[in-house]
Structure formats: C-alpha cells, structure tokens
Amino acid sequence: MRVPSLRLRRPFPALALLASALLLGGLVPTGHAADPTTASASDPGLTSTPAGSAVFTNTPWSIPLTNYIALVLQRSEKLQADATSLRATNLYSRAERGIFEPALVGSVEHNENRRQNTARDVVSLGNSLFDERNNSYTSALEFLVPSGARIRVGYSLRDINNNLQFGARTNGEFETFIGGNIVQPLLKNAGAAATRFAIRLADSNADIAKQEYRRALLQLIGGAESAYLGLYLAQEQLRTFQESVRVAETVLADFRIRAETGKASELDVLQAEADLSERNNGRRDAEQKLAEARARTAAFVATTERDLQGILTAEAPAPVAPERLAFEDRWPTLFDFNPDYVAQRKRIDQEGIRVAFARNQRLPQLDVRASYGMNGLGQTAGESWDAVTSGEFPTWYVGAELRVPLGGDAKSRHELSAARDRQSASVLALKDLETQLANLLATSIHRVRNSHASIADTETTVRLNRTLLDTELARLDVGRVEARRVLEVERDLLIARLTALAAVVLYHQSTIDLEILTGTYLVKRGVESVSGDLPMPASAFRRLQGSRRDFYLKPSGATPDSAATPSNSH
C-alpha cells in the first residue's frame, strides 16, 4: 500500500519566539539581600571537600532567590573589584584633608667656615682671618588654616664658636630665637573655598564613585535575578514539554492498539508518531535552554553545574503585587535614586567647584606677611633662654607682596573659560539624560501594565484549553473522538501554558526593569539601606594569593580558603 506523504507543521513558532526573547535575548541586567545564614541550602563553596576527594551529586540544589542574591554578593569578583575601587576613592578623599595636618619640622646643622678678611674687615674686626664653627638646632610647627594662611611657630638655638670671641668662661656664644610668622593671601588663593578646593573635588569624586558602584550593584544583582528567572522559566518549560510528551505517547499507544484491531489506519499511526517526534524535539530544545540558563545562573555565584551541592534549581518567584504606576509618582523618585542621574548632578556640582576656583585664580596675588618673636644671647644656652623670656629683645615685621602678570594672566583666563564650557556641557548632558530617562520610564510603565494584563488573559486561555483537553480525553476513552483531535487540543494547551509561563516571567522582569530605572531596586531587595549604605565585600587579597588553587577548585564550587575553614557567615 502506498503511504501518502505527511506535511508536518513547524514546531510551536510562538514558543520559539517567547523562549528566544526571554532566555537567549538576555534579560535586561541591572541588591543587601537577606542574611545567607537563613538559607535552606548552605554555600556550596563553603561545604566542599578538597580537590580529588569531591564526589559530584546529581540531586537538585534548590535555593531561594534571596539566598541566591546573598551568594552573588559574597562571591562576585567583579563586585569585589568595584568595591575596592570605591574604597580607594574614599581614601583619596580622606587623604586630601591631610593639608590641614600640622607638621613638626626639626633640623640639626654643623657649619665650618674659614676665610680671609678684606681690608675693611681687618680694620673693623682687628683680625685678618675669620674662622668659625657653628651648630644650629631648629624645631618648628607648620600648618595651614582654612583661610589659606600658612603659619610657622618655631624655636632655634645657635651654638656660635669663632676666633673673634673672647672670655674664659666659654668657647663661644649661644643665640636663641622663639617666634612665628604668617603668610595670608588676600585675593588669589584666599578663603576657605580656594583652600578646600582639592578636598571638595575629592568628595565629589567619591560621591560619583558611589553612584557608579550602585550602578554596578544594579547590573550585578539585576542580572543575577534575571538569570534566576530565566532558570525558573526553563525548568517549567521543560516540565511542560515532558507532560506533553507523555500525552503524545499515550495517544500513540492508543492508535497502535486501534490499528491492530482495524479501527485506525496506518496513516493515523504515522501522524501520531510525527506529533510525538515534534514534542520530543521541543523537549530536547527545552533541555538545551535549561542547560544554558543554569550555566548563566551558576556563573553569578562562581560555580558550575557539577557543584558538590547538586544541580542548581530555581524556586518559583514570589508574586509581585501590582503598584500604582503613575508617571508623576515615579518621576521624582528617579531624580533621587537613579545612579546615572544622581552622578550627573554630582558632575555638575564638580564643574561648579572648578569654575569657582578658576575664577579665584584670575585675581592678582596679594599676600600679607608678618612675623613676631623674641631674641636671646648668652654665653650658655640657659643665659640665652633667660634673655628670651625677659621679653627685652623683641623682633617683628609686617608687609605685603603683590604679584600681577603683565600679560593679563593668559593661563588663568583660559582655564576659567574651559571650566565654564565644561560646566555648560555637563548641564546639557543632564538635560539630554532627563529626556532619555523620561522616555524609558514611560516605556517601562507601559510594559509593566501590559505584561500584568496579559497574565490574566493567558491564564484564561490555559483554563479553557485544559477543560477542552479533559473533554476530548474523556471522549477518546469512549471512542467518540479521533486521537488526532486530542493531539491538536493538547498542542494548543502546550502553547497556552508556555505563553502563560512567559507572561509571568515577563511581568517579573518588567517590574525589575522599572525598579532599576527608578533606582529603588536595591532598597526593595534589601541590598541598600534607607540611609544609603551599600554592602562592601571584603578584600580579595587572600583569594589573589591562592588564585592557582582557586582555579582548580572552582569547578567543584569551592573557594581557596573554604576547604580548610568551613563557615556559614556572609
């Protein structure tokens, strides 16, 4: 008998589109998560055995989302690098405050001088040769004050010994001075704003670095949660395909029984086999997507599918309660929490600091100089000090120094113009960013609304197709419907279930995107406190020291120091 050719439909085009969008398209990457000590499964890297003695287990390792995020924060080397950079920037900010730190200066000098005197010196000194050997001891305290003044307060003692001295009680003289001097700018470099310029600039850099670190956290935790959702979706898709395969196998078995009794044709059996093959192909594709999703999820916690804890498995995400999605409510929140917007505002403030300093540098330099002190002289150090404390030999001066560039100070003039241009460019960049964020916010709100509305529609479709399938299966049992009709209804149910799964995950993902855009994601995930404190992972210096051992242990989910020292703390 000649068997007619069968025209098979392409397997589930709607499914392929949804799976590609959610699993392969990369959920948009963007948290202090719950304490990992509450995890139902402990950190695999903290419970592994040394390399060579580990035994891989094929059991599922189910981990809640909050504990998974905690592991991401603990293990991410990229986050450790970003945190180290932020710490370095904060340390630079503290270092700039060292300009006000007082400095103690001390010196000891020995000087010998032997020279011939001129005729004038011979008449004045009565000696044709001058020979001296002096020792000098100096100590002073120097510091800068916010007004820009530099102050020095010090004490000096000179032990003078030369051939012009006379007297039997000493071989020389002791000269003492105690006092201080001050140099106070009045125009250029005057005032707290000019003095603290480097400090204010460093503080601004630290604020910008904090926002960049927040952005890195958003990208890391948001990407990790997206990967977790992708893993859950892949698991459910595979489970759905497996159920569909079981139904197709049941129908095929029924067709074969009917064909043996003459109640079904060979064509019907071939059609049922083709439908089963179609579902098996879909199942294998779902298995591949699951492996890819699991690999992406495991990468965020620095492990592999051969972790000692077992195969990483995602739990169902918690339901997301619908929120008020008014543009006017989310727009002010975005101004205060979006890291890109906040960082750009800080850059404008930074350029304002530069403009103010450049404007100050355009002024002429006028400095007031003053000094006051007491002198003392004696044949011993004590006599010299007594002369100082008597207050009979004061010395002081006061004066001013003006410095004006004759060419109009071209350097400062052009630096001021450049600073103003940079400030204008920063303001324009902020305006452009506002336009982009406004469009993204409106789009995100529409996406959340539409994805939430589609959940109810897809669930209705699933219920309808499930009821229809139950009816057709019952009719199949009594022989009142063809098996081909059952397979068609089951295919519709399969597509409806896959669409419903994708709709739920898409709603979660669109909510994540909206929270990331408005900058509230980290607070809602417990990663950032209300006061703005962010998690700062410990330094990775020990891990760098054991990087070679880390390379060999990483496939088993272990960290260099965890094999020797088990721990459950974050």
C-alpha positions in Angstrom: 0.0 0.0 0.0 1.3 3.4 -0.9 1.5 5.7 2.1 0.8 9.3 1.3 3.4 11.9 2.4 2.7 13.8 5.6 3.0 17.6 5.9 4.2 18.4 9.4 3.8 21.8 10.9 6.8 23.7 12.3 7.0 23.1 16.0 5.4 25.9 18.0 6.5 29.2 16.4 5.0 31.2 19.3 7.0 29.2 21.8 10.2 29.7 19.9 9.7 33.4 19.9 9.0 33.6 23.6 11.8 31.3 24.6 14.3 33.2 22.4 13.2 36.6 23.8 13.4 35.5 27.5 16.2 33.0 27.5 18.6 34.0 24.7 17.8 37.7 24.3 19.3 38.3 27.8 17.0 39.7 30.4 18.0 43.3 30.9 20.8 43.4 33.5 20.5 45.8 36.1 20.8 44.5 46.0 21.7 43.9 50.7 19.9 40.6 50.4 18.6 38.6 53.2 21.1 37.1 55.6 22.5 34.0 53.9 22.6 32.2 57.2 18.9 31.7 56.8 19.3 29.8 53.5 17.8 26.4 53.3 20.9 25.2 51.5 24.4 26.3 52.6 27.0 27.9 50.4 28.4 25.1 48.2 31.8 26.7 48.2 31.9 26.5 52.0 31.0 22.8 52.3 33.1 21.3 49.6 35.9 18.8 50.1 39.4 19.2 48.8 40.0 18.6 45.1 40.4 15.0 44.3 38.1 13.7 47.0 34.9 15.5 45.9 32.0 13.4 44.6 29.5 15.0 42.3 25.9 14.5 43.1 23.1 14.7 40.7 20.5 15.8 43.2 18.7 19.2 42.8 20.2 22.1 44.8 17.1 24.3 45.4 18.0 27.8 46.6 15.6 30.7 47.3 16.1 33.9 45.4 17.1 35.9 48.5 19.8 33.4 49.4 20.9 33.3 45.8 21.4 37.1 45.8 23.3 36.8 49.1 25.7 34.3 47.4 26.1 36.6 44.4 27.1 39.5 46.8 29.5 37.2 48.6 31.2 35.6 45.6 31.3 38.1 42.8 34.8 39.0 42.0 33.7 41.9 39.8 31.8 43.4 42.8 34.9 43.0 44.9 36.9 44.9 42.3 34.3 47.7 42.2 34.2 47.8 46.0 38.0 48.1 46.1 37.9 51.0 43.6 35.3 52.8 45.7 37.4 52.3 48.9 40.4 53.7 47.1 38.4 56.8 46.0 37.1 57.3 49.6 40.7 57.1 50.8 41.8 59.7 48.3 39.1 61.9 49.7 40.4 61.4 53.2 44.0 62.0 52.1 43.1 65.4 50.7 42.1 66.5 54.2 45.8 66.0 55.2 46.6 69.5 54.0 45.4 70.8 57.4 47.6 68.4 59.4 50.3 70.2 61.4 53.9 69.2 60.6 56.7 69.2 63.1 60.0 70.2 61.5 63.3 69.7 63.1 66.9 70.2 61.9 70.4 70.0 63.1 73.3 71.7 61.2 77.0 71.9 61.7 78.8 74.7 59.8 82.6 75.4 59.5 83.9 78.5 57.7 87.5 79.7 57.4 88.2 82.8 55.2 90.5 85.8 54.9 89.0 89.2 55.8 89.1 92.1 53.4 91.0 95.3 54.4 87.7 96.8 55.6 87.0 93.7 57.7 90.5 93.8 59.2 90.0 97.4 60.3 86.6 96.6 61.7 87.4 93.2 63.2 91.1 93.7 64.0 91.9 90.3 62.5 93.0 89.2 59.0 91.4 85.8 59.4 87.9 84.7 60.2 87.4 81.1 61.5 84.1 79.8 62.8 82.4 76.5 63.7 78.7 76.7 64.4 76.0 74.3 65.4 72.3 75.1 64.7 69.3 73.4 66.3 65.8 74.2 65.0 62.3 72.9 65.6 59.1 74.4 64.3 55.4 73.6 63.9 54.0 74.4 60.4 50.3 74.2 59.4 47.7 75.6 57.0 44.4 77.1 58.2 41.1 77.2 56.2 41.6 80.9 55.4 44.6 80.0 53.3 47.2 81.3 55.7 50.4 79.4 56.3 51.7 79.7 59.8 55.0 78.7 61.3 55.8 78.7 65.0 59.3 77.7 66.0 62.4 77.7 68.2 66.0 77.9 67.2 69.3 77.7 69.1 72.7 78.5 67.5 76.0 77.5 69.2 78.4 80.1 67.7 82.2 79.5 68.0 84.7 81.7 66.2 88.1 83.4 66.6 86.5 86.8 67.3 85.1 85.7 70.6 86.8 86.3 74.0 86.3 85.3 77.6 87.5 82.4 79.7 84.1 81.1 80.7 83.0 79.8 77.3 84.3 78.8 74.0 81.5 80.5 72.2 78.1 82.1 72.3 74.5 80.9 72.2 71.9 82.7 70.2 68.2 81.8 70.8 65.0 82.8 68.9 61.4 81.9 69.5 58.5 83.2 67.5 56.4 82.7 64.4 55.4 84.1 61.0 52.3 84.0 58.9 51.6 84.4 55.2 48.0 85.3 54.5 46.7 85.6 50.9 44.1 88.3 50.4 43.0 87.8 46.8 44.3 84.7 44.9 44.1 81.5 47.0 42.3 83.3 49.8 39.3 81.9 51.7 38.0 78.5 52.6 36.6 77.8 49.1 40.0 78.1 47.5 41.9 76.3 50.3 39.5 73.4 50.3 39.3 73.1 46.5 41.1 69.8 46.4 39.0 68.4 49.3 35.7 69.4 47.7 36.8 67.9 44.4 37.8 64.7 46.0 34.5 64.5 47.9 32.7 65.0 44.6 34.7 62.2 43.1 33.8 59.9 46.0 30.1 60.7 45.5 30.3 59.9 41.8 32.2 56.7 42.6 29.5 55.7 45.0 26.8 56.1 42.3 29.0 54.1 39.8 29.2 51.4 42.5 25.4 51.5 42.9 25.1 51.0 39.1 27.5 48.1 39.3 25.3 46.6 42.1 22.2 47.2 40.0 23.7 45.4 37.0 25.1 42.5 39.0 22.0 41.8 41.2 19.5 42.7 38.5 21.4 40.4 36.0 21.5 37.7 38.7 17.8 37.9 39.4 17.1 37.9 35.6 19.2 34.8 35.2 17.3 33.2 38.1 14.0 33.9 36.5 15.3 32.5 33.2 16.3 29.3 35.0 12.9 29.0 36.5 11.2 29.6 33.1 13.5 27.0 31.5 12.6 24.5 34.2 8.9 25.0 33.8 9.1 24.9 30.0 10.9 21.5 30.2 8.3 20.2 32.7 5.5 21.3 30.4 7.1 19.6 27.4 7.6 16.4 29.4 3.9 16.4 30.2 3.1 17.0 26.6 5.3 14.1 25.5 3.6 11.8 28.0 0.2 12.7 26.5 1.5 12.1 23.0 2.9 8.7 24.0 -0.5 7.7 25.4 -2.3 8.8 22.3 0.3 6.9 20.1 -0.2 3.8 22.1 -3.9 4.1 21.7 -3.6 4.5 18.0 -1.4 1.4 17.7 -3.9 -0.7 19.6 -6.7 0.6 17.3 -4.6 -0.1 14.2 -4.2 -3.7 15.3 -8.0 -4.1 15.6 -8.6 -2.3 12.4 -10.2 0.8 14.0 -7.3 3.2 12.9 -5.3 3.4 9.7 -1.5 3.3 9.3 -1.7 7.0 8.4 -3.2 7.8 11.8 -0.3 6.0 13.5 2.3 7.8 11.4 0.6 11.1 12.2 0.7 10.3 16.0 4.4 9.3 15.7 5.1 12.6 13.9 3.3 14.5 16.7 5.4 12.7 19.3 8.6 13.4 17.4 7.6 17.1 17.3 7.1 17.2 21.0 10.4 15.3 21.6 12.2 17.9 19.6 10.6 20.6 21.6 11.6 18.8 24.8 15.3 18.5 23.7 15.3 22.1 22.8 13.9 22.9 26.2 16.6 20.8 27.8 19.3 22.7 25.9 17.8 26.0 27.0 17.7 24.8 30.6 21.4 23.9 30.5 22.2 27.3 29.2 20.0 29.1 31.7 21.6 27.0 34.6 25.1 27.9 33.4 24.2 31.6 33.4 22.7 31.4 36.8 25.7 29.4 38.2 28.2 31.8 36.8 26.9 34.6 39.1 27.8 32.5 42.2 31.2 31.3 40.7 30.2 27.7 40.4 29.2 25.1 37.7 26.6 22.5 37.2 28.9 20.0 38.8 28.7 21.7 42.2 29.0 19.4 45.2 25.6 20.6 46.4 24.0 19.3 43.3 22.3 20.8 40.3 21.3 24.4 40.8 17.5 24.7 40.8 15.4 27.9 41.0 12.2 28.2 43.1 9.1 29.9 41.9 9.3 33.7 42.2 7.1 35.3 44.8 4.0 37.0 43.4 4.5 40.7 42.6 1.7 42.9 43.9 0.6 45.5 41.4 1.6 49.0 42.4 0.5 52.4 41.4 2.1 53.1 38.0 1.6 56.9 37.6 4.4 58.6 35.7 4.2 61.6 38.0 4.8 59.4 41.1 7.9 57.6 39.6 9.5 60.7 38.0 10.6 62.4 41.3 11.9 59.0 42.6 14.0 58.6 39.5 15.6 62.0 40.2 16.7 61.0 43.7 17.7 57.4 43.1 18.7 56.7 39.6 22.5 56.3 39.7 23.2 57.8 36.3 21.1 60.9 37.0 22.5 61.4 40.5 26.0 61.0 39.3 25.4 63.6 36.5 24.2 66.1 39.0 27.3 65.5 41.1 29.4 66.2 38.0 27.6 69.5 37.5 28.4 70.4 41.1 32.0 69.3 40.5 32.3 71.6 37.5 30.9 74.4 39.6 33.7 73.9 42.1 36.2 74.1 39.3 34.6 77.3 37.9 34.7 78.9 41.3 38.4 78.0 41.8 39.3 79.1 38.3 37.6 82.5 39.0 39.6 82.9 42.2 42.8 82.1 40.2 42.1 85.1 37.9 42.7 87.5 40.9 46.1 89.2 41.4 48.2 87.6 44.2 48.4 89.8 47.2 49.9 88.3 50.4 50.3 89.8 53.8 53.4 88.7 55.6 54.0 89.2 59.3 56.4 87.8 61.9 57.0 88.2 65.6 59.5 86.7 68.0 62.0 87.1 70.9 65.8 87.0 70.7 68.3 86.0 73.3 72.1 85.8 73.5 74.3 84.4 76.2 77.5 82.5 76.9 75.4 79.4 77.8 72.1 78.1 76.4 70.4 78.9 79.7 71.6 82.5 79.7 70.3 82.8 76.1 66.9 81.4 77.1 66.7 83.8 80.1 67.2 86.7 77.7 64.4 85.4 75.5 61.9 85.1 78.4 62.8 88.5 79.7 61.0 90.0 76.7 63.6 92.8 76.3 64.6 91.9 72.8 61.6 91.6 70.5 61.7 91.4 66.7 58.8 91.8 64.3 57.9 92.8 60.8 54.8 93.2 58.7 54.5 93.7 54.9 52.6 93.0 51.8 53.6 91.5 48.4 51.7 92.0 45.2 52.2 89.9 42.1 50.4 90.8 38.8 51.1 89.0 35.5 51.9 91.6 32.8 50.2 89.7 30.0 46.8 89.6 31.8 47.4 86.0 33.1 46.5 84.1 30.0 46.8 80.8 31.7 44.2 81.5 34.4 41.9 83.3 31.8 41.8 80.3 29.5 41.4 77.9 32.4 38.3 79.8 33.6 36.8 79.7 30.1 37.5 76.0 29.8 35.9 75.4 33.2 32.7 77.3 32.2 32.5 75.3 29.0 32.8 72.0 30.9 30.0 73.2 33.2 27.7 74.1 30.3 28.5 70.7 28.7 27.5 68.9 32.0 24.2 70.8 32.2 23.4 69.9 28.6 24.3 66.3 29.3 21.9 66.3 32.2 19.1 67.7 30.1 19.7 65.0 27.5 19.7 62.4 30.2 16.4 63.7 31.5 14.8 63.2 28.1 16.1 59.7 27.7 15.0 58.7 31.2 11.6 60.2 30.7 11.1 58.1 27.6 12.4 55.0 29.3 10.2 55.5 32.3 7.1 55.8 30.2 8.0 52.7 28.2 8.8 50.7 31.3 5.5 51.7 32.9 3.6 50.6 29.8 5.5 47.3 29.7 4.6 46.5 33.3 0.9 47.3 32.7 0.7 45.3 29.6 2.6 42.3 30.9 0.4 42.3 34.1 -2.7 42.4 32.0 -1.5 39.6 29.7 -1.2 37.2 32.7 -4.9 37.1 33.3 -5.5 36.6 29.5 -3.1 33.7 29.2 -4.4 32.0 32.4 -7.9 32.2 30.9 -6.6 30.6 27.7 -4.9 27.9 29.7 -8.0 27.1 31.7 -10.1 26.9 28.5 -7.7 24.6 26.7 -7.3 22.4 29.8 -11.0 22.0 30.0 -11.2 21.2 26.3 -8.4 18.7 26.6 -10.1 16.9 29.5 -13.3 16.7 27.5 -11.5 15.3 24.4 -9.7 12.8 26.5 -13.0 11.6 28.0 -14.5 11.3 24.6 -11.3 9.4 23.4 -11.8 6.8 26.2 -15.3 6.0 24.9 -14.2 6.1 21.2 -16.2 9.2 20.3 -13.3 11.3 19.0 -10.2 10.7 17.0 -6.8 10.8 18.7 -5.6 13.4 16.2 -8.2 15.8 17.6 -6.8 15.1 21.1 -3.2 15.9 19.9 -4.4 19.2 18.3 -6.1 20.3 21.5 -3.1 19.2 23.6 -0.8 21.2 21.3 -2.9 24.3 21.9 -2.8 23.7 25.6 1.0 23.3 25.4 1.4 26.6 23.6 -1.0 28.3 26.1 0.9 27.0 29.1 4.2 28.1 27.7 2.8 31.5 26.9 1.4 31.8 30.4 4.8 31.0 31.9 6.5 33.5 29.7 3.9 36.2 30.7 4.5 35.7 34.4 8.3 35.9 34.0 8.0 38.9 31.7 5.9 40.7 34.3 8.6 40.0 36.9 11.3 41.1 34.6 9.5 44.3 33.6 9.0 45.1 37.2 12.7 44.6 37.8 13.5 46.9 34.9 11.2 49.6 36.3 12.7 49.4 39.8 16.2 49.5 38.3 15.4 52.6 36.2 13.9 54.4 39.2 16.8 53.3 41.4 14.6 51.7 44.0 15.6 48.1 43.2 18.5 47.8 45.7 16.3 49.2 48.6 13.5 46.8 47.8 15.8 43.8 47.6 17.4 44.8 51.0 20.8 45.4 49.4 20.8 49.2 50.1 19.6 50.6 53.4 17.2 53.5 53.6 20.1 55.7 54.7 22.1 54.8 51.5 24.5 52.3 53.0 25.8 49.7 50.5 27.4 46.3 51.0 31.1 46.4 50.7 32.7 42.9 50.2 35.9 42.1 52.0 39.2 42.5 50.2 40.1 39.6 47.8 43.8 39.7 48.7 43.8 36.2 50.1 42.0 34.9 47.0 44.6 36.5 44.8 47.3 34.8 46.8 45.7 31.4 46.2 44.5 32.1 42.6 46.1 28.9 41.2 44.3 26.7 43.8 41.1 28.6 43.2 41.3 27.8 39.5 41.4 24.0 40.2 38.7 24.2 43.0 36.2 26.4 41.2 34.6 23.6 39.1 33.6 21.9 42.3 32.2 25.1 43.8 34.9 25.6 46.3 36.9 28.7 47.3 40.6 28.7 48.2 40.1 29.1 51.9 36.7 27.4 52.3 38.1 23.8 52.0 40.1 24.4 55.1 37.8 26.6 57.1 34.1 25.9 56.8 31.8 28.8 57.5 28.2 29.9 57.2 28.6 33.6 57.7 28.2 36.2 55.0 
